Amino acid sequence: MRTCLRSILGSPEATPHLQHLLQHHPHPPRISTATMITKYLTGVTTTFSPFNARSGKTARNFLALLPPNARSTMAIDVKMLPKAQAATPVFLGLKFKDGKEMNLDLEKLKIKDIQEEVDRHSRMLRRIEDLSGN
């Protein structure tokens, strides 16, 4: 990564902040990427309006956290509501391999809260899988 950042240092796209980081820090800054354990998800259902800033953004962010091969490993059903239904309550339904279903209210939860819920149950399923030796 450092060589990649160094190569753009001389380019016109390099920002002063990036130049400062490369000149004064021995290691490049770590970019935190949110990862979510999706191995145990079997289904995702969501209904949202892209015109509802709060809940629409949360739904889109959740869908963005799914891996690229998600369509082949789980059933994904996304329904986008029209502008006239922007005030309609938004939900996210999740199904796991053990049969558990979660219906989450996106009006109240943020993306970090949803990720924590998914990871909590996925870690439990991983622990059960490890103990059973599968």
C-alpha positions in Angstrom: 0.0 0.0 0.0 2.9 2.3 0.8 4.3 2.1 -2.7 0.9 2.8 -4.1 0.5 5.9 -2.0 4.1 7.0 -2.8 3.4 6.7 -6.5 0.5 9.2 -6.3 2.4 11.6 -4.1 3.8 13.4 -7.1 0.5 13.4 -9.0 -1.8 16.4 -9.2 -4.5 14.3 -7.4 -2.4 14.1 -4.2 -3.9 16.2 -1.4 -1.8 18.2 1.0 -3.1 16.0 3.8 -1.9 12.8 2.0 1.4 14.4 1.3 1.8 15.3 5.0 0.9 11.7 6.0 3.5 10.2 3.7 6.3 12.6 4.7 5.8 12.6 8.5 4.5 9.1 9.3 6.6 6.0 8.9 3.6 3.8 8.1 0.6 4.6 6.1 -2.7 5.2 7.9 -4.9 2.2 8.3 -8.2 2.5 6.7 -10.9 0.7 8.7 -13.3 -1.2 6.6 -16.4 -2.6 8.1 -16.6 -6.4 7.8 -19.6 -8.4 8.7 -19.9 -12.2 9.2 -22.3 -13.1 6.4 -21.4 -16.8 6.1 -24.4 -17.9 8.1 -27.0 -15.6 6.4 -29.4 -17.4 4.1 -31.8 -14.6 3.3 -32.1 -10.8 3.3 -35.3 -9.0 2.8 -35.6 -5.2 2.9 -38.1 -2.6 1.9 -37.0 1.0 1.9 -37.5 4.3 0.2 -34.4 6.0 -1.2 -36.1 9.3 -0.5 -36.1 8.7 3.3 -32.6 9.9 4.2 -32.2 8.1 7.5 -33.6 4.6 6.9 -32.8 4.5 3.2 -29.2 5.2 3.8 -29.0 2.5 6.5 -30.6 -0.1 4.2 -28.2 0.8 1.3 -25.2 0.6 3.7 -26.2 -2.8 4.9 -26.6 -4.1 1.3 -23.2 -2.6 0.5 -21.7 -4.7 3.3 -22.8 -7.9 1.7 -20.0 -9.7 -0.2 -20.0 -9.7 -4.1 -21.0 -13.4 -4.2 -24.0 -12.9 -1.8 -26.6 -13.5 -4.6 -25.3 -17.0 -5.0 -25.1 -17.9 -1.3 -28.3 -16.3 0.0 -31.7 -15.1 -1.1 -31.8 -11.3 -1.4 -35.1 -9.5 -1.9 -35.0 -5.7 -2.1 -38.1 -3.6 -2.7 -37.6 0.1 -3.2 -40.6 2.3 -2.4 -41.7 5.3 -4.5 -41.3 8.8 -3.3 -45.0 8.9 -2.3 -44.3 6.2 0.3 -41.2 7.8 1.8 -42.8 7.8 5.2 -43.6 4.1 5.2 -41.8 2.2 8.0 -38.7 0.5 6.8 -37.6 -2.9 7.8 -34.8 -5.4 7.3 -35.5 -9.1 7.6 -32.6 -11.6 8.0 -32.7 -15.4 8.0 -29.9 -17.5 9.3 -28.8 -21.1 8.7 -30.2 -22.3 12.0 -33.7 -21.0 11.1 -33.6 -17.8 13.2 -35.2 -14.8 11.7 -34.5 -11.2 12.7 -36.8 -8.3 11.8 -34.9 -5.1 12.4 -36.4 -1.6 12.5 -34.2 0.6 10.4 -35.8 3.7 11.8 -34.3 3.0 15.2 -31.0 1.2 14.4 -27.9 2.5 12.8 -25.7 0.4 10.6 -23.2 -0.4 13.4 -26.1 -1.7 15.6 -27.3 -4.0 12.7 -23.8 -5.2 12.1 -23.4 -6.0 15.8 -26.6 -8.0 15.8 -25.6 -10.0 12.8 -22.1 -10.6 14.0 -23.3 -11.6 17.5 -25.6 -14.4 16.1 -23.1 -15.4 13.5 -20.3 -15.8 16.1 -22.7 -18.1 18.1 -23.3 -20.2 15.0 -19.6 -20.4 14.3 -18.9 -21.5 17.8 -21.6 -24.2 17.5 -20.1 -25.3 14.2 -16.6 -25.4 15.6 -17.7 -27.5 18.6 -19.6 -30.0 16.5 -16.5 -30.4 14.3 -18.2 -29.6 10.9 
